[in-house]
């Protein structure tokens, strides 16, 4: 299957944290993003809860790390299941 590029912008701190989580999981940032893209395409849904968080509560929510761990766990489980 041919590959294509997807480009998007994010802030430097989020990218840094994302790259660190990917590395901790033993994945490249690209692999981790591909996990997300494939899961959304397959399930036709966002694979985690999306909620409006006020700025006041924003520092108390650790969604990015939890999301990355969930996506990585899904990928690892599917890979070992033969998908």
C-alpha distances in whole Angstrom, upper triangle without the diagonal:
4,6,10,13,16,19,22,26,28,31,32,33,30,28,30,30,27,26,29,28,24,26,28,26,24,21,20,20,17,16,19,17,14,16,18,15,14,17,18,15,16,20,20,23,24,24,27,31,31,35,37,39,42,42,45,43,40,41,41,38,35,32,30,30,31,27,25,27,26,23,23,25,22,19,21,23,20,18,22,22,18,16
4,7,10,13,17,20,23,26,29,30,31,29,26,28,29,26,25,28,27,24,26,29,26,25,21,19,19,16,16,19,17,14,17,18,15,15,18,19,16,18,21,21,24,24,25,28,31,31,35,36,38,41,41,44,42,39,40,41,38,35,32,29,30,31,28,26,28,27,23,23,26,24,21,23,25,22,21,24,24,22,19
4,7,10,13,17,20,22,25,26,28,25,22,25,26,22,21,25,24,21,23,26,23,22,18,16,16,12,13,15,14,11,14,16,13,13,17,17,15,17,20,20,22,22,23,26,29,28,32,34,35,38,38,41,39,36,37,38,34,32,29,26,27,28,25,23,25,25,21,21,24,22,19,22,24,21,20,23,24,22,19
4,7,10,13,17,20,23,24,26,23,21,24,25,21,21,24,24,21,23,26,24,23,19,17,16,12,14,16,13,11,15,15,12,13,17,17,15,18,21,20,21,21,22,25,28,27,30,32,33,36,36,39,37,34,35,36,33,31,28,25,27,28,24,23,25,25,21,22,25,23,21,23,26,23,22,26,27,24,21
4,7,10,13,16,19,20,22,20,17,20,22,19,18,22,22,19,21,24,23,22,18,15,14,10,13,14,12,11,15,15,12,14,17,17,16,19,21,20,21,20,22,24,26,26,29,30,31,33,33,36,35,31,32,34,31,28,26,23,24,26,23,21,24,24,21,21,24,23,21,24,26,24,23,27,28,26,23
4,7,10,13,17,18,20,18,15,19,20,17,17,21,20,18,21,23,22,22,18,15,13,10,13,13,10,10,14,13,10,13,16,15,14,18,20,18,19,18,19,21,23,22,25,26,27,29,29,32,31,28,29,31,28,26,23,20,22,23,20,19,22,22,19,20,23,22,20,23,25,24,23,27,28,27,23
4,7,10,14,15,17,15,13,17,18,16,16,20,20,18,21,23,23,23,19,16,13,11,14,15,11,13,16,14,13,16,18,17,17,21,22,21,20,19,20,22,24,22,24,25,26,28,27,30,29,26,27,29,26,25,22,19,22,23,20,19,23,23,20,21,25,24,22,25,28,26,26,30,31,30,26
4,7,10,12,15,13,11,15,16,14,15,19,19,18,20,23,22,23,20,17,13,12,16,15,11,14,16,14,13,17,18,17,18,21,22,20,20,17,19,20,21,19,21,22,22,24,23,27,26,22,24,26,23,22,19,17,19,21,18,18,21,22,19,21,24,24,22,25,28,27,27,30,31,31,28
4,7,9,12,10,9,13,14,13,14,17,18,18,20,22,23,23,20,18,14,14,17,16,13,16,18,16,16,20,21,19,21,24,24,23,22,19,21,21,22,20,21,21,21,22,21,24,24,20,21,24,22,20,19,16,19,21,19,18,22,23,20,22,25,25,24,27,29,29,29,32,33,33,30
4,7,8,7,7,10,11,10,12,15,16,16,18,20,21,22,19,17,13,14,17,15,13,17,18,16,16,20,21,19,21,24,24,23,22,18,20,19,20,18,19,19,18,20,18,21,21,17,18,20,18,17,16,13,16,18,16,16,19,21,19,20,24,24,23,26,28,28,28,32,33,33,30
4,6,6,6,9,10,11,12,14,16,17,19,20,21,23,21,18,15,17,20,17,16,19,21,19,20,23,24,22,25,28,28,26,24,21,22,21,22,19,20,19,18,19,17,20,20,16,16,19,18,16,16,13,16,19,18,17,20,22,21,22,25,26,25,28,30,30,31,34,35,36,33
4,6,5,6,9,10,11,12,14,15,16,18,20,21,19,17,14,16,19,17,16,20,21,20,21,24,25,24,27,29,29,29,27,23,24,23,24,22,23,22,21,22,19,22,21,18,17,20,19,17,17,14,16,19,18,17,20,23,21,22,25,26,26,27,30,31,31,33,35,36,33
4,5,5,6,9,10,11,12,14,15,17,18,20,19,17,14,17,19,17,17,20,21,20,22,25,25,24,27,29,29,29,26,23,23,21,22,21,21,21,19,20,17,19,19,15,14,17,16,14,15,12,13,17,17,15,18,21,20,20,23,25,25,26,29,30,30,32,34,35,33
4,5,5,6,9,10,11,12,14,15,16,18,17,15,12,15,17,14,13,17,18,16,18,21,21,21,23,26,25,25,23,19,19,18,19,17,18,18,17,18,16,19,18,14,13,16,14,12,12,9,10,14,13,12,15,17,17,17,20,22,21,23,26,27,27,29,31,32,30
4,5,5,6,8,10,10,12,14,15,16,14,12,9,12,14,12,12,15,16,15,17,20,20,20,23,25,25,25,23,20,20,19,21,20,21,21,20,22,20,23,21,18,17,19,17,15,14,11,12,15,14,12,16,18,17,17,20,21,20,22,25,26,25,28,30,30,28
4,5,5,6,9,10,11,12,14,15,14,12,10,13,15,14,14,18,18,18,20,23,23,23,26,28,28,28,26,23,22,21,23,22,23,24,22,23,21,23,22,18,17,19,18,15,15,12,12,16,16,13,16,19,18,17,21,22,21,23,26,27,26,28,31,31,30
4,5,5,6,9,10,10,12,14,13,13,10,14,15,13,14,17,17,16,19,21,21,22,25,26,26,26,24,21,20,18,20,19,21,21,20,21,20,21,20,16,15,16,15,12,12,9,8,12,12,10,13,16,15,15,18,20,19,20,23,25,24,27,29,30,28
4,5,5,6,9,10,11,12,11,10,7,10,12,9,10,13,13,13,15,18,18,18,21,23,23,23,21,18,17,16,18,18,20,21,20,22,21,23,21,17,17,18,16,12,12,8,8,11,10,8,11,13,12,12,15,17,16,18,21,21,21,24,26,27,25
4,6,5,6,9,10,10,9,7,6,9,11,9,11,14,14,14,17,19,19,20,23,24,25,25,24,21,20,19,22,22,24,25,24,26,24,26,24,21,20,21,19,16,15,12,11,14,14,11,13,16,14,13,17,18,17,18,21,22,21,24,26,26,25
4,5,5,6,9,10,10,9,9,13,13,11,13,16,16,17,19,21,21,23,25,26,27,28,26,22,21,20,22,23,24,25,24,26,24,26,24,21,19,20,18,15,15,12,10,13,14,11,12,15,15,13,16,19,18,18,21,23,22,24,26,27,26
4,5,5,6,9,9,9,9,12,12,9,12,15,14,14,17,19,18,20,23,23,24,25,23,19,18,17,19,20,22,24,22,25,24,25,23,19,18,19,16,13,13,9,7,10,10,7,8,12,11,10,13,15,14,15,18,19,19,21,23,24,23
4,5,5,6,5,6,6,9,8,6,9,12,11,12,15,16,17,18,21,22,22,24,22,19,17,18,20,21,24,25,25,27,26,28,26,22,21,22,19,16,15,11,10,12,12,8,9,12,11,9,12,14,12,13,16,17,17,19,21,22,21
4,5,5,5,6,8,11,11,10,13,15,14,16,18,20,20,22,24,25,26,27,26,23,21,21,24,25,27,29,28,30,29,30,28,25,23,24,22,18,18,14,12,15,15,11,12,15,14,11,14,17,15,14,18,19,18,20,23,23,23
4,5,8,10,11,14,13,11,15,17,16,17,20,21,21,23,25,26,26,28,26,23,21,20,23,24,26,28,27,29,28,29,27,24,22,22,20,17,17,14,11,13,14,11,10,14,13,11,13,16,15,14,17,19,18,19,22,23,23
4,6,9,10,13,11,9,13,14,13,14,17,18,17,20,22,22,23,25,23,21,18,18,21,23,25,28,27,30,29,30,27,25,24,23,21,17,16,14,11,12,13,9,8,11,10,7,9,12,11,10,13,15,14,15,18,20,19
4,7,10,12,10,10,13,14,13,16,18,18,19,21,23,23,24,26,25,23,21,21,25,26,29,31,30,33,32,33,31,28,27,27,24,20,20,17,14,16,16,12,12,14,13,10,12,14,12,11,14,16,14,15,19,19,19
4,6,8,6,6,10,11,10,13,15,15,16,19,20,21,22,24,23,21,19,20,23,24,27,29,29,32,31,33,30,27,26,27,24,20,19,16,14,16,15,11,11,14,11,9,12,13,11,11,14,15,13,15,18,18,17
4,5,5,6,9,10,11,13,14,15,17,19,20,21,23,24,23,21,20,21,24,24,27,29,29,31,30,32,30,27,26,27,24,21,20,16,15,17,16,12,14,16,13,11,15,16,13,14,17,18,16,18,21,21,19
4,5,5,6,9,10,11,12,14,16,17,18,20,21,22,21,19,18,19,22,22,24,26,26,28,27,29,27,24,24,25,22,19,17,14,13,16,14,11,13,15,12,11,15,16,14,15,18,18,17,20,23,22,20
4,5,5,6,9,10,10,12,14,15,16,18,20,20,20,18,18,19,22,22,25,27,27,30,29,32,30,26,27,28,25,22,19,16,16,18,16,13,15,16,13,12,16,16,13,15,19,18,17,20,22,21,19
4,5,5,6,9,10,10,12,14,15,16,18,19,19,17,16,18,22,22,25,28,28,31,31,33,30,27,27,28,25,21,19,16,16,17,15,12,13,14,11,10,13,13,10,12,15,14,13,16,18,17,15
4,5,5,7,9,10,11,13,14,16,17,18,17,15,13,15,18,19,22,24,24,27,27,29,27,24,24,24,21,18,16,12,12,13,11,8,10,11,8,7,11,11,9,11,14,14,13,16,18,18,16
4,5,5,6,9,10,11,12,14,15,16,15,13,13,14,17,17,21,23,23,26,26,29,26,23,24,24,21,18,16,13,14,15,12,9,12,13,9,10,14,13,11,14,17,16,16,19,20,20,17
4,5,5,6,8,10,10,12,14,15,15,14,13,16,19,19,23,25,26,29,29,32,30,26,27,28,24,21,19,16,17,17,14,12,14,14,10,11,14,12,10,13,15,14,13,17,18,17,14
4,6,5,6,9,10,11,12,14,13,12,10,13,17,18,21,24,25,28,29,31,28,25,26,26,23,20,17,15,15,15,12,10,11,11,7,7,10,8,6,10,12,10,11,14,15,15,12
4,6,5,6,9,10,11,11,11,9,8,10,14,14,18,20,22,25,26,28,25,23,24,24,20,18,14,12,13,13,10,9,11,10,7,9,11,10,9,13,14,13,14,17,18,18,15
4,6,5,6,9,10,10,10,9,10,13,16,16,20,22,24,27,27,30,28,25,26,27,23,21,18,16,17,17,13,13,15,14,10,12,15,13,11,15,17,15,16,19,19,19,15
4,6,5,6,8,10,11,11,10,14,17,18,22,24,26,30,30,33,30,28,29,29,25,23,20,18,19,18,15,14,16,14,10,12,14,11,10,13,14,12,13,16,16,15,12
4,5,5,6,8,8,8,7,11,14,15,19,22,24,27,29,31,28,26,27,27,23,21,17,16,17,16,12,12,14,11,8,11,12,9,9,13,13,11,13,16,15,15,12
4,6,5,5,5,6,7,10,13,13,17,20,22,25,27,29,27,24,26,26,22,21,17,16,18,17,13,14,16,13,11,14,15,12,12,16,16,14,17,20,19,19,16
4,6,5,8,9,10,14,16,17,21,23,26,29,30,33,30,28,30,30,26,25,21,20,21,20,17,17,19,16,13,16,17,14,14,18,18,15,17,20,19,19,15
4,6,8,10,10,14,17,18,22,25,27,31,32,35,32,30,32,31,27,25,22,21,22,21,17,18,19,16,13,16,16,13,13,16,15,13,15,18,16,16,12
4,5,8,8,11,14,15,19,22,25,28,30,32,29,28,30,29,25,24,20,20,21,19,16,17,18,15,13,16,16,12,14,17,16,14,17,19,17,18,14
4,7,9,12,14,14,18,21,24,27,29,31,29,27,29,29,25,24,20,20,22,20,17,18,20,17,15,18,19,16,16,20,19,17,20,23,21,21,18
4,6,9,10,11,14,17,20,23,25,28,25,23,26,25,21,21,17,17,19,17,14,16,18,15,13,17,17,14,16,19,19,17,20,23,22,22,19
4,6,7,8,12,15,17,21,22,25,22,20,22,22,18,17,13,13,16,14,11,13,15,12,11,15,16,13,15,18,18,17,20,22,22,23,20
4,7,9,13,16,18,22,23,25,22,20,22,21,17,16,12,12,14,12,8,10,12,9,8,12,12,10,12,15,15,14,17,19,19,20,17
4,6,10,13,15,18,20,22,19,17,19,18,14,13,9,10,12,9,7,10,11,8,9,12,13,12,14,17,17,17,20,22,21,23,21
4,6,10,12,16,18,19,16,15,17,16,12,12,9,11,13,11,9,13,14,11,12,16,16,15,18,20,20,21,23,25,25,27,24
4,7,9,13,15,17,14,13,16,15,12,13,9,11,14,12,10,14,16,14,14,18,19,18,20,23,23,23,26,28,28,29,26
4,6,10,12,14,12,11,14,14,11,13,10,13,16,14,13,17,18,17,18,21,22,21,24,26,26,27,29,31,31,33,30
4,7,10,12,10,10,13,13,11,14,12,14,17,16,16,19,21,20,21,24,25,25,27,29,30,30,32,35,34,36,33
4,6,8,6,6,10,10,8,11,11,13,16,16,15,19,20,20,21,24,25,25,27,30,30,31,33,35,35,37,35
4,5,5,6,10,10,10,14,14,16,19,19,19,22,23,23,25,27,28,29,31,33,34,35,37,39,39,41,38
4,5,5,8,10,10,13,14,16,18,19,19,22,24,24,25,28,29,30,31,33,35,36,37,39,40,42,39
4,6,7,8,10,14,15,17,19,20,21,23,25,25,27,29,30,31,33,35,36,37,39,41,42,43,41
4,6,5,7,11,12,15,16,16,18,20,21,22,24,26,27,28,30,32,32,34,36,37,38,40,38
4,5,6,8,10,12,14,14,15,18,19,20,21,23,25,26,28,29,30,32,33,35,36,38,36
4,6,8,10,12,13,14,16,18,19,20,22,23,25,26,28,29,31,32,34,35,37,38,37
4,7,9,12,13,13,15,17,18,19,21,23,23,25,27,28,29,31,33,34,35,37,36
4,6,9,10,10,11,14,15,15,17,19,20,21,24,25,26,28,29,31,32,34,32
4,6,6,7,9,11,11,13,15,16,17,19,21,22,23,25,26,28,29,31,29
4,6,5,6,8,10,10,12,14,15,16,18,20,21,22,24,26,27,29,27
4,6,5,6,9,10,11,12,14,15,16,18,20,21,22,24,26,27,25
4,5,5,6,9,10,10,12,14,15,16,18,20,21,22,24,26,24
4,5,5,6,9,10,11,12,14,15,16,18,20,21,22,25,23
4,5,5,6,9,10,11,12,14,15,17,18,20,21,23,21
4,5,5,6,8,10,11,12,14,15,16,18,20,21,19
4,5,5,6,8,10,10,12,14,15,16,18,20,19
4,5,5,6,9,10,11,12,14,15,16,19,17
4,5,5,6,9,10,11,12,14,15,17,15
4,5,5,6,9,10,10,12,14,16,14
4,5,5,6,8,10,11,12,14,14
4,6,5,6,8,10,10,12,11
4,5,5,6,9,10,11,9
4,6,5,6,9,10,10
4,5,5,6,9,9
4,5,5,6,5
4,5,5,5
4,5,7
4,6
4
